[in-house]
Each structure stands twice: as structure tokens, then as C-alpha cells.
Amino acid sequence: MKHQVVRLFANENIYGCSPKVLSVMKKNLSKVNFYPNFNPVLLERKIAELFNVSPLNIVIGAGSVRILDGIIQTFVGHDEEVLTFEKSFVAYSQLAETYKRTCRFANQANFQCEVRNIIALITDRTKIIFIANPNNPTGTMISHNDLKFLMENISKKVMVVVDEAYMEYVTEKKFPDSIGLLNMFPNLVIVRTFSKAYGLAGLRVGYAIADKAVIVELKKSRIPFSINYLAEEAAMAALSDKSFIRRCAKANEKERKFLYDQLVRLKFNTMQSQANFIYVYFDDEMEKEKVYECISASGILICNMKIFGQERSLRIGVGDRTANKKIIALLASYRKNSVQIRAGHSSPSSAKLK
């Protein structure tokens, strides 16, 4: 029997996008023969207004990865390096490799991005520190005090790029007020996206909030007409629908808790997440592969972290209640079958011992 495919591998918004986005896109379809704005100034103003900063503090790119790309291209010299954490967003090291820049990795502490570990790696060659917060794929976060401690204990010549792609899903009150820290630390850069909670992954819109001098340099490497006409209109409409984001975040919080609680009940190794996915790790790769096949064979597509060099872990997107109950039912059946197989294998041995 053919299963209906459920995409839970790319951390997309399973609830789609705001109806206001669909409406404004339909309204503007007849205008796609015209060029977009040379620079997306209208969207810059909209974002600046939302976060109470100047438009001069905003740069927009074709997805947050393009912003990250521009940061490395602009600020990291041939003899300089970037730092990030192990088990984090692979784009940081991939982009560094593209520009033939060195990328070094700090150890996590119990799947937490421990800022003291990254401080210990800083050398005279360090130019950029990338921190995904919440971290992808573990879903853990650093607190406001952690980020402030980091900024206070590094040279102003080192730029800290905080990638807050999943910040709309965060419920932990200790999450950093990163925009508030900008006034104190001009070497802080905040990167965000419309791809996750806003549901515009296919339109490719991301942005950074930073000191004006940093933005001036980043805009020098920006490609003209890089944001297409419909994407800019859609992003502005998405920003105007705060209630849609609240509903999505609330639904994610409820389903994330359900999925986490059930995974714990079934004795899977996991941790509480602040994003729209949950990280599950295993003692050996063979068991991980069995669990992955068990879920994927049913038409629910999750992320096998092996493709990112993490052989013993999975990242499961938080689905709706129907999808989450199906995942748990599959895993409960897997656990039951595993116990039965172990019991069957142990019986002959037990008989011999007697």
C-alpha cells in the first residue's frame, strides 16, 4: 500500500504560510514581468519597524544561507578562520570550505553549545564565530547570559554571528535578547529567516540585523535584484500576520511536548528542544538505521543525520498530532518487536546454562 508522504526532514512549517501571503502573491502574479526593486528597501523598512531599529541596520538576502555566505566572503581573509560548534548547522563549515577558509569546531557539553569551549579555541586568526541558537540539529540553546558572557570575553575584532532561524519557536524565557545586546556589542550579527515559522522556505528570504558599519560592508557583496518581486511582497505580508506566527508557535509547542514525552516514555535518547524538531541519538548506528527505516517506510520522511556526518542520530520534525501519533505508534511497535527478538535469542542460551 502506498503511504501518503509527510515531510518532517527539513524543519519546514507544516502549517504552510499565512493566508495573507497567498492572497498578496495571487494579487501580484500579473506583475512578474517587471523587475523587483533594485534593493529590497520596502522589506528593510518593514523589518526595521518591527524590531525598532534603523533600516541601516538591516541587510536582506536570498535566504539566510546567502547572508552567511556574504559574511564569510566579506570578513574572513585567506589567513583567517571561523569557529563553530560540533553537531551544528553544516552550512558554516561548508561555506568556509567553499572559500578555502579554515573552520574549527568546539566541543559541546551534553549536546549544549558551551560558550567557554569556543572561547578556548580563539586565536589571533579567528575572525568569525557562528552560533546556531537554537542549535540545529540538537534543538538546545544558549541563554542571554551565555551570549553576553561570550561577547564580554572576546576581542571586538572577532565577529559573533548568532543564527536565530528558529527563534519564533522558542519558549524558554532565558533566550537571548540579541537585538538588545547590539547596542553594547557592535561585533554581534543576528541572522534570521522567513523559511521556518513564516513558511516561506521556497521563496528564499533571510536577513541580518547588525551594526551599521557591518551592514555597509555586507551590502557591497549583495547581488542586485537578488530578492524576487513575489518574495519581497510575500515577506512583507508574512510580517503583518503576527497571529499566524503565534498560532504556529503554539501548535508546535504543544506537539513538541507530546512527541518529546512519548519518546522519553519509550526510552529513546533525546532532549527537550526549543525548535520545531527533536534530536534522537543512539548507542550504535545499526539501531539508528533500523529506526530510520521503520519511520521512513511508512511515508514519514525524517532526517538521517548521517548525511551530515553524524552516524548515530536522527532529527525528527515536529508534525501535527496525526503524524506524531503515527511516529510514536511505529516506535512503540519497534520497541516491542526488539524486546521479543532479544527474548527469543536469549532463550536457547538460558536453556544451555541450566
C-alpha positions as CSV (number, residue, x, y, z in Angstrom):
1,M,0.0,0.0,0.0
2,K,1.3,3.4,-1.0
3,H,1.7,5.8,2.0
4,Q,0.9,9.5,2.0
5,V,4.3,11.2,2.2
6,V,4.8,13.5,5.3
7,R,7.8,15.8,5.1
8,L,9.4,16.1,8.5
9,F,13.1,16.2,7.4
10,A,13.7,19.8,6.5
11,N,12.3,21.7,9.5
12,E,9.6,23.4,7.3
13,N,6.4,24.9,8.7
14,I,4.0,22.1,8.3
15,Y,1.1,24.6,8.6
16,G,2.1,26.3,5.5
17,C,2.2,30.1,5.3
18,S,-0.2,32.9,6.2
19,P,-3.3,33.3,4.1
20,K,-2.2,36.9,3.7
21,V,0.9,35.7,1.9
22,L,-1.1,33.6,-0.5
23,S,-3.5,36.5,-1.1
24,V,-0.8,39.0,-1.9
25,M,1.1,36.6,-4.2
26,K,-2.1,35.9,-6.2
27,K,-2.7,39.6,-6.4
28,N,0.8,40.3,-7.8
29,L,1.2,37.3,-10.2
30,S,0.4,39.5,-13.1
31,K,3.4,41.7,-12.3
32,V,6.2,39.1,-12.5
33,N,7.2,40.5,-15.9
34,F,8.6,43.6,-14.0
35,Y,11.9,43.6,-12.2
36,P,11.8,43.7,-8.4
37,N,13.3,46.7,-6.5
38,F,17.0,47.0,-7.2
39,N,17.4,46.7,-3.4
40,P,14.5,45.4,-1.2
41,V,14.2,48.7,0.7
42,L,10.5,48.3,1.5
43,L,11.1,45.0,3.2
44,E,14.1,46.5,5.0
45,R,11.9,49.2,6.4
46,K,9.2,46.7,7.5
47,I,11.8,44.6,9.4
48,A,13.4,47.7,10.9
49,E,10.0,48.9,12.1
50,L,9.1,45.5,13.6
51,F,12.3,45.4,15.7
52,N,12.7,49.1,16.4
53,V,16.0,49.5,14.6
54,S,17.1,51.6,11.7
55,P,16.8,50.3,8.1
56,L,20.5,51.0,8.0
57,N,20.8,48.0,10.5
58,I,19.2,45.6,8.0
59,V,20.5,43.6,5.1
60,I,18.4,41.1,3.2
61,G,19.5,38.1,1.2
62,A,18.1,35.2,-0.8
63,G,17.8,33.0,2.3
64,S,19.8,33.2,5.5
65,V,22.5,31.0,3.9
66,R,23.2,33.7,1.4
67,I,23.7,36.1,4.3
68,L,26.1,33.6,5.9
69,D,27.9,33.3,2.6
70,G,28.2,37.1,2.4
71,I,29.6,37.3,5.9
72,I,32.4,34.8,5.2
73,Q,33.1,36.3,1.7
74,T,33.3,39.9,3.2
75,F,35.0,39.5,6.5
76,V,37.2,36.4,6.5
77,G,40.7,36.7,4.9
78,H,42.8,34.0,3.4
79,D,44.8,33.6,6.6
80,E,41.9,33.8,8.9
81,E,39.5,31.2,10.3
82,V,35.9,30.6,11.6
83,L,34.8,28.8,14.7
84,T,31.6,27.0,15.4
85,F,30.3,24.0,17.4
86,E,30.3,20.3,16.6
87,K,26.8,18.9,15.8
88,S,25.6,22.2,14.4
89,F,24.4,23.7,11.2
90,V,26.6,22.3,8.4
91,A,26.4,25.4,6.2
92,Y,29.0,27.2,8.4
93,S,31.8,24.7,7.6
94,Q,30.6,24.1,4.0
95,L,30.7,27.8,3.2
96,A,34.1,28.1,4.8
97,E,35.3,25.3,2.7
98,T,33.9,27.0,-0.4
99,Y,36.1,30.0,0.2
100,K,39.0,27.8,1.3
101,R,38.9,29.2,4.9
102,T,39.7,27.1,7.9
103,C,36.7,26.1,10.2
104,R,37.4,24.7,13.6
105,F,34.9,23.1,15.9
106,A,34.3,23.5,19.7
107,N,33.0,20.5,21.7
108,Q,29.5,20.6,23.0
109,A,28.8,19.7,26.6
110,N,25.9,17.2,26.9
111,F,24.6,18.5,23.5
112,Q,24.7,22.0,24.7
113,C,26.8,24.7,23.0
114,E,29.1,25.7,25.9
115,V,30.5,29.2,25.1
116,R,33.6,28.6,27.3
117,N,34.6,25.8,24.9
118,I,34.6,28.1,21.9
119,I,36.4,30.9,23.8
120,A,39.2,28.4,24.5
121,L,39.7,27.9,20.7
122,I,40.1,31.6,19.8
123,T,43.4,32.6,18.3
124,D,44.8,35.6,16.5
125,R,43.5,34.1,13.3
126,T,39.9,33.8,14.5
127,K,37.5,36.2,12.6
128,I,34.0,34.8,12.9
129,I,32.2,32.7,15.5
130,F,29.0,31.0,14.2
131,I,26.4,30.0,16.8
132,A,23.0,28.5,15.8
133,N,20.6,29.4,18.5
134,P,18.5,27.3,19.0
135,N,21.1,24.8,17.7
136,N,20.3,22.7,14.6
137,P,20.1,19.7,15.0
138,T,20.1,19.3,18.8
139,G,17.4,22.0,19.5
140,T,19.3,23.2,22.5
141,M,20.0,26.9,23.1
142,I,22.4,29.3,24.8
143,S,20.9,31.8,27.2
144,H,21.1,35.5,27.3
145,N,23.8,35.4,30.0
146,D,25.8,32.9,27.9
147,L,25.8,35.1,24.9
148,K,26.6,38.2,27.0
149,F,29.5,36.4,28.7
150,L,30.8,35.4,25.3
151,M,30.7,38.9,23.9
152,E,32.3,40.3,27.1
153,N,35.2,37.8,26.9
154,I,36.4,38.1,23.3
155,S,38.1,40.7,21.2
156,K,36.0,43.3,19.4
157,K,37.9,42.2,16.3
158,V,36.1,38.8,16.4
159,M,32.6,38.8,15.0
160,V,29.9,36.7,16.6
161,V,27.1,35.6,14.2
162,V,24.1,34.3,16.0
163,D,21.9,32.3,13.7
164,E,18.3,32.6,15.1
165,A,16.5,30.7,12.3
166,Y,14.1,29.0,14.8
167,M,13.7,31.8,17.3
168,E,9.9,32.1,16.8
169,Y,9.5,28.6,18.3
170,V,11.5,29.3,21.5
171,T,9.5,29.1,24.7
172,E,12.5,29.4,27.2
173,K,12.5,32.8,28.9
174,K,16.3,32.8,29.1
175,F,16.6,33.0,25.3
176,P,18.9,36.0,24.5
177,D,17.6,39.5,23.7
178,S,20.1,39.6,21.0
179,I,18.8,42.9,19.5
180,G,19.1,44.5,22.9
181,L,22.8,43.4,23.0
182,L,23.6,45.1,19.7
183,N,24.0,48.5,21.4
184,M,26.7,47.1,23.6
185,F,28.5,44.9,21.1
186,P,28.9,46.2,17.5
187,N,30.7,42.9,16.6
188,L,27.4,41.0,17.1
189,V,25.4,40.0,14.0
190,I,21.9,38.4,14.2
191,V,20.8,36.3,11.2
192,R,17.1,35.3,10.8
193,T,15.0,33.8,8.1
194,F,11.5,33.6,6.6
195,S,12.0,29.9,5.8
196,K,10.8,28.4,9.1
197,A,7.9,29.8,11.2
198,Y,6.9,32.2,8.4
199,G,6.6,29.2,6.0
200,L,8.4,30.8,3.0
201,A,11.2,28.3,2.6
202,G,10.6,28.0,-1.2
203,L,10.8,31.8,-1.7
204,R,14.3,32.2,-0.1
205,V,14.3,35.3,2.1
206,G,16.6,35.9,5.0
207,Y,18.1,38.9,6.8
208,A,20.7,40.1,9.2
209,I,20.5,42.8,11.9
210,A,23.8,44.3,12.8
211,D,25.8,47.5,13.4
212,K,25.5,50.0,10.5
213,A,29.2,49.7,9.6
214,V,28.8,45.9,9.3
215,I,25.7,46.3,7.1
216,V,27.5,48.7,4.8
217,E,30.2,46.1,4.1
218,L,27.7,43.3,3.6
219,K,25.7,45.3,1.1
220,K,28.8,45.7,-1.0
221,S,28.7,41.9,-1.9
222,R,24.9,41.8,-2.3
223,I,23.7,41.0,-5.8
224,P,21.3,43.5,-7.3
225,F,17.7,42.2,-7.8
226,S,18.6,39.2,-5.5
227,I,15.2,39.1,-3.9
228,N,12.4,38.4,-6.4
229,Y,9.3,40.5,-6.6
230,L,6.9,38.0,-5.2
231,A,9.3,37.0,-2.4
232,E,9.5,40.6,-1.1
233,E,5.7,41.1,-1.3
234,A,5.2,37.7,0.5
235,A,7.7,38.5,3.2
236,M,6.1,41.8,4.0
237,A,2.7,40.2,4.1
238,A,4.1,37.4,6.4
239,L,5.4,40.1,8.8
240,S,2.0,41.7,9.0
241,D,0.3,38.5,10.2
242,K,1.5,38.1,13.8
243,S,-1.5,36.0,14.8
244,F,-0.5,33.3,12.2
245,I,3.0,33.0,13.7
246,R,1.6,32.8,17.3
247,R,-0.8,30.0,16.2
248,C,2.0,28.1,14.6
249,A,4.3,28.6,17.6
250,K,1.6,27.5,20.0
251,A,0.8,24.4,18.0
252,N,4.5,23.5,17.7
253,E,4.9,23.9,21.5
254,K,2.0,21.5,22.2
255,E,3.1,18.9,19.6
256,R,6.8,19.2,20.5
257,K,6.0,18.4,24.2
258,F,3.8,15.4,23.1
259,L,6.5,14.0,20.9
260,Y,9.2,14.5,23.5
261,D,7.2,13.0,26.3
262,Q,6.4,9.9,24.2
263,L,10.0,9.4,23.1
264,V,11.1,9.6,26.7
265,R,8.3,7.1,27.7
266,L,9.7,4.7,25.0
267,K,13.2,5.2,26.5
268,F,14.7,6.8,23.4
269,N,17.7,9.1,24.0
270,T,16.5,12.6,23.3
271,M,16.4,16.1,24.9
272,Q,14.0,19.0,25.2
273,S,14.1,21.2,22.1
274,Q,13.5,24.9,21.6
275,A,12.9,24.5,17.8
276,N,10.4,22.6,15.6
277,F,12.3,19.3,15.6
278,I,13.6,16.8,18.1
279,Y,17.1,15.2,18.1
280,V,17.3,11.5,18.9
281,Y,20.7,9.8,19.4
282,F,21.6,6.1,19.6
283,D,24.3,3.9,21.1
284,D,25.1,2.4,17.7
285,E,24.5,3.2,14.1
286,M,22.7,-0.1,13.3
287,E,19.9,0.6,15.7
288,K,19.6,4.2,14.3
289,E,19.3,2.8,10.8
290,K,16.6,0.4,11.9
291,V,14.6,3.2,13.5
292,Y,15.1,5.4,10.5
293,E,13.8,2.7,8.1
294,C,10.9,1.9,10.4
295,I,9.6,5.5,10.2
296,S,10.6,6.3,6.6
297,A,8.9,3.1,5.2
298,S,5.6,4.4,6.5
299,G,5.9,7.6,4.3
300,I,7.1,9.9,7.1
301,L,10.3,11.4,6.0
302,I,12.8,12.4,8.8
303,C,16.4,13.4,8.7
304,N,19.1,10.8,8.9
305,M,21.9,12.9,10.3
306,K,24.4,10.5,8.6
307,I,24.3,12.8,5.6
308,F,25.8,15.5,7.8
309,G,28.5,13.3,9.3
310,Q,26.5,12.3,12.4
311,E,26.2,8.5,12.1
312,R,24.2,7.8,15.3
313,S,21.5,10.3,15.3
314,L,18.1,11.3,13.7
315,R,16.3,14.6,13.6
316,I,12.6,14.3,13.7
317,G,10.5,17.3,12.6
318,V,7.5,18.1,14.9
319,G,4.4,17.2,12.9
320,D,0.8,17.6,13.7
321,R,-0.9,15.2,16.1
322,T,-1.8,12.7,13.4
323,A,1.8,12.4,12.2
324,N,3.2,12.4,15.7
325,K,0.9,9.7,16.9
326,K,1.9,7.6,13.9
327,I,5.6,8.1,14.7
328,I,5.1,7.0,18.3
329,A,3.0,4.0,17.3
330,L,5.7,2.9,14.9
331,L,8.4,3.4,17.5
332,A,6.3,1.5,20.2
333,S,5.9,-1.4,17.7
334,Y,9.7,-1.3,17.0
335,R,10.4,-1.4,20.8
336,K,8.0,-4.3,21.3
337,N,9.5,-6.3,18.4
338,S,13.0,-5.6,19.6
339,V,12.2,-7.0,23.0
340,Q,10.6,-10.1,21.5
341,I,13.6,-10.7,19.3
342,R,16.0,-10.3,22.2
343,A,13.9,-12.6,24.3
344,G,13.8,-15.2,21.5
345,H,17.6,-15.1,21.2
346,S,18.1,-15.4,24.9
347,S,16.0,-18.5,25.4
348,P,18.4,-21.1,24.0
349,S,21.3,-19.6,25.9
350,S,19.3,-19.8,29.1
351,A,18.4,-23.4,28.5
352,K,22.1,-24.3,28.0
353,L,23.1,-22.6,31.2
354,K,20.6,-24.7,33.1
